[in-house]
Amino acid sequence: MANLLYRLGRFSYQRRRLVAALWALFLVVLGVGALTLGGKTANTFSIPGTESQRALDALKQELPAASGASATVVVKAPDGKTLADPTVKAAVGATVAKVAKVPEVIAAIDPFTSKAISPDGTTGLISVQFDKPQDELSHESVDGYDGLSGLSSGDLQVVPGGQIKAGVPEIGATEILGVAVAAVVLVVTFGSLVAAGMTLVTALLGVLAGMAGLFVVTAFTDVSSTAPILALMLGLAVGIDYSLFISSRHRSQLGEGMDPEESVARATATAGSAVLFAGATVVIALAGLSVVGVPFLTAMGLAAAATVLTAVLVALTLLPALLGFVGNRVLPRKLRKAPAEATHKEGFGFRWGRLVTRFRVPIVAVGIIGLGLLAVPAKDMQLALPDGASAAAGSNQRVAYDLTAAAFGPGANGPLVVVVKSNDAATSNTLVQQVMGKAQGLPDVVAAQPAAASQDGTTRLLQVIPKSGPASEETADLVKNLRSAVQPLATGDASISVTGNTAVGVDVSNKLSDALPTYLFVVIGLSFLLLLLAFRSVLVPLKATLGFVLTIGATFGITVAVFQQGHLASLVGVDSPGPLVSFLPIIMMGILFGLAMDYEVFIVSRVREEFVHGRHANDATVQGLGHGARVVTAAALIMASVFAGFILVEDPIIKAIGFGLTIGVLIDAFVVRMTLVPAILSLLGDRAWWFPRWLDRLTPRVDIEGETLRVDKTPDPKELADVH
């Protein structure tokens, strides 16, 4: 491994113009593809094979009008008036006419016709039906619907509600702040604008390539609107980190007086090996989301994995080429003149390493207990898909949700739909009456009433209004109880299914919860084998995995405390705490596991490098942490800064993911990897590197430490090319 990467680094350095030109051509091709082929992203969440999705798919054939997106426009009379007042009623009629003219709307039902008027007569609901599913609606339709709020006047308040939105959540100046902070950290770390700028540019180029490729893919398959944002935040973070790790090793070697070309080749061989293994663990963790069997989650994971893979390729090829262009300018001016001075300074990492190894027992005890206490709120975690209650305060979705809940009860925001189908209209009608009776007898049901029907009457819909909101545990229980109550009524060729957006959300959450153990087994198992191969140790990969359990537990605990329980929620812009989005745990576990292994590889690879070259285990731990602390600290601060920028996005999904990843990175880097890991390595001593002989014979050697490159003189590249 080290020899292969050594040759790759030297080739990229020597043929830097060719490498840069190839990357430029690659970016141009991807950019043209993204502009010409790029399609739309999807905002819907579904899982093929679930009861709710099967029912929706069947409706597309049997009752096409009911399979399109539906929404509700809330109208409210001014204070002191009701919707029945002549001027207000006229305004309602004009509003219904305007709604009907929105592109792709096939029906807008007057609240007086549907009787959807609150008991006090002040609030009404205009039911809106589109002819296409939400993710197929045009931007003109979405913009036209959202613009209905402009119809509000002194006679009537008009608020378009529902989950009608399109495209990728907007990225603005707030997220760019994260990149700005990363740039400052790089300048402080390197002491050189050239080195900082080059590291940032390579990361941005990698993200640009990954994002362009993702938008090309949207032309051929559905991609969740969250996927590009996830790929962007992760690609930026790891891209900067990987370039930082290789650049730091190169600068350290230049500071010792090594020839620039040799230094680039060796940095690519040693630090590049760590980057390759770290990137592989992230890719495994993200690509492993495909084993869950959820299409939108698979697309998110593969999109982010592809961006991370691009970042690795950029760090191993384009970065060595750019280092060749800048030469010694990656060093501060004073070190260019007297490079040997850099070797006489011992940084904070060495002092911290000695402190941690000296007080290893209390540090391990306090660390484990402290992280365990932070994890306590995670036991109360609730999961659901986002609804209007979680939308930003003041948004149309949130205002419509609150008005509807106040006038009709929270359950009116998420009605359930029961689909009844049989071979003849009479049987279907009888079943509808029976289902209504069963539904009305359930404790959490406000009302159950017939809805649309197919032309031949064999397929009929029934609307069930829960008492509780769409994301509540009570409504999730109602979906389960309703299915148990009505499905025994289906006999012969008849079928009864419970669907609707709320039921889809419940099915998605259940599916993800059931798939989580399989996902963890596959991802952690593969990553354990990868670390076993890299470190040739049984206890080190085991320790790395257990450390991740502490990280994820504390991260989930803090996230639940803030976003669900509301503690200090206002500090991150959360004004309405509630359940976490159902796919957040599995997404965060995948990303944080990969990133945790990044820091594990960065630190422990240097510890092992010192150990295999003759140092005592305890001294190797101090030396490894001392050399790696500065770069890991910078990497963690950069990654946390990039993720933290996304906390300021209004989209609740992105906000929660950004917050969780920020907290998780800080905990894992500073508490687990830079404190608990060296303390545990010190406790284990030489036993940390125990490796059974039979397993040693079976396991191929990858030489992540660059042992074959450790010679007394600068090797001839031709000789190195002949090794192995």
Protein Blocks (a to p, Z undefined) as FASTA:
>chain_A
ZZmmmmmmmmmmmmmmmmmmmmmmmmmmmmmmmmmmoccddfbdcdehiaklmmmmmmmm
mmmmlmmccddddddddehiafklmklmmmmmmmmmmmmmpghiabdcdfklnopacfkl
paccdddddfbdfklpcfklmmmmmmmmmmpcfkbccddedjddedjddddfklmmmmmm
mmmmmmmmnopaklmmmmmmmmmmmmmmmmmmmmmmmmmoccdfklmmmmmmmmmmmmmm
mmmmmmmmmmmmmmnopafklmmmmmmmmmmmmmmmmmmmmmmmmmmmmmnopaklmmmm
mmmmmmmmmmmmmmmmmmmmmmmmnmmmlpcfklmmmmmlmmmpccfklmmmmmmmmmmm
mmmmmmmmmmmmmmmmmmmpccddddfklmcehiaklmmmmmmmmmnojklmmccddddd
dfbfklmmmmmmmmmmmmmmpmkbfbdcdddddfkopaccdddddfbdfkbmklmmmmmm
mmmmmmmmpgcjbccddedjklmmmmmmmmmmmmmmmmmmmmmmmmmmmmmmmnopaklm
mmmmmmmmmmmmmmmmmmmmmmmnopaklmnopabgcdddfklmmmmmmmmmmmmmmmmm
mmmmmmmmmmmnopafklmmmmmmmmmmmmmmmmmmmmmmmmmmmmmpmblklmmmmmmm
mmmmmmmmmmmmmmmmmmmmmmnmmmlmgccfklmmmpccehlnommmmcfbdcdfklmm
mgZZ
